[in-house]
Amino acid sequence: MTTPQGLREAVAATARRGYGWVEQELEDGLRSLAAPVTDGGGRVVAAVNVALHAGRAAPEESLAALLPHLQQTAARISADLAAVGRFSPLTAV
């Protein structure tokens, strides 16, 4: 990815898909998968990520094996953030 327009398109595609996937773009042999973490208002505030060597499994196998766990972890963190936000003195003001 080498252009601002390419980056905008990639970010939009990632948002539509609901997870991030990088296949050897940062470094040869590196595959990375990420899921969004949201706050109590549903805004994306962070992400959980896992990186692995691309040669260990086919992309589809990595996605099938890792994405459900990554999304569950992100959902649990998001739920915790939402709960903390409900009890924060800053949100009560």
Secondary structure, DSSP 8 states (H G I E B T S, - for coil): --SHHHHHHHHHHHHHHTSEEEESSSSTTEEEEEEEEE-TTS-EEEEEEEEEEGGGS-HHHHHHHHHHHHHHHHHHHHHHHHHHHHH-HHHH-
